[in-house]
Amino acid sequence: MERTRADYLIETYGAQSPMDISEALALARSTFVSWPAECSEAEQLINACATFGEADLAWREIVVCEVSRYLLETDNPGALQVGAEDWLIATLTTVSGTINTTILALVQDIMHSATNGSERLGRFGLQAALGCLRAAAPAEALREANTAS
């Protein structure tokens, strides 16, 4: 199997992690300088979220920027490609249990950037937000229990 640009980015980022967000975005820009990620590369970036974890803000920014760049048309700035929402929802559904904050950030970026984002994608983003809240609630309850006198 041929190595993709996403393979290179994941490997390089992992070797240099932790990175600040500006360094991470510079690495991603230099990796995808010629053209946006392709479908398989965008999927690789999303799937690598499980490797780097929810707390890795720099990786989240790479995913948001590069997947958004893949989904938005280059000929018609601000418009999602045909079928982009379906692809995004289907792809994120397969990993949604582990990367709610990344899903939320990605959907939020698409909804802000795209002129043709649908209510369906917005609802998907709200489900991710609810997942984030549910994940935070037990952590907050545990913190309160540990600090109670």
N, C-alpha and C positions, 0 to 999 in steps of 0.2 A: 504494500500500500504506500502510495506517495505521501510524503510529509506535506502538510498544509501550512499556510501562514498561521492558522489558529494553533496548530501543534507548537510551532516556534514561539508564539506569544505566550502560551500556557507554560511551556518549559522555561522560557527566559524569566517570566514573571515569578514563577515558583522559586527559581534559583536566587532571585534578587529580592524576594519578599522578606520583610514588609517594605512597602514603598509608600511614599505620599502620593496623593491623587494626581498632582501635576506630573510627577515622574511616570506614573503608570499610564496616564493619557498620552504622554510623549512617546512612550514605548509602543502603545497601540497605534498611534498615528504613523510612526515610522514603519510599523509592520504592515499596515493596510494603506500605505501612501498611494499606491497606484490606482486601486479601485476598492470599493467597499467589500466587506466579507461576502462570501457566497453562502448559499443556504446551509450547506454542510458545516461550513466554518462557524456560522452564527449558532448552529445547534451545539457545536463543540464548546463555544464560549459559554453558552447557557449551562451546559452539563458540567463544566468545570467549576461552577458556583459551589457544587457540593464539596469539591476539593478544598477550596479556599475559605468556605464558611460564610455565614451571615454577617459576621463582624468585620469582614475585610471590605472596607469602604472603597478602597482603590480598585479592587477587582470589580465591585459592583458598578463603578463608574465606567470601567472599560466595557462591560457588558451592555450597559445602557447606551453608551455612545455608539459602539460598533454595531449592535443589533438594530438600533434606530436608524443608523446610516444605511444598513442593508435593506430595511423595510420601506424607507421613503424613496420615492422615485427621483432619479437624478435629472430626468428630462422635465419633470413637473414638480419643482421644489414645493414641499409642504403637503404633497399628496402621497398617501400610502399606495404601494403597488397593488395591483389586482390580486386578491387572495391573501394579502399580507396578514390581515386580521385573523383569518381562519388558521393560517400557518402558526402565527404567534400563540393563539389560544391553545391549539392542539399541542404545540411544543411545550409551552409552559405548564399545561395540565399534567404532563408526564413527570414533571419535577416539582410541582407546586408545594408538596408537603415539606420541602426542605429550604426553599429560598423565597419565602413570602416577601421579605423586604426588597429583594431584587426585582421580583415580579411587580410589586407596587411601584418601584422607581421607574421601571421600564415602561409600564402602562401609562404612568403619569407623564413621562417624557413624550410618548407617542401622542397622547391626547392633547398635550400642549403644542406639539409640533405639527401634527397632521391636520389638514383642513377637512379631511373626510373620515375621521375616526367616528365609530358608531357607538350607540348606546350600549350595545352588546359588549364591546371592549371596555367601556366604562364600568359596566356591572362586574365584569371579570376583575377589574382593578379594585372595585369595592370589596369583592370576596377576598382578595389578597390583603387588603387593609384589615378586614375582619380577622383574618388568620394572624396577622401581626399583633393585633390587640389580644387575641386569645393566647398567643404565645407569651405576651408580656404580662398578662394577668397572673399566672402562677408565679412568675419571677418576682413580681411586686408583692404578692401575698407572702412569699417566702422571706423576702427582705423585711416586711413588716413584722412577721413572726419572730425573726431573729433579733429585731431591735426593740421588741416589746419588753417592758420591765415587769 
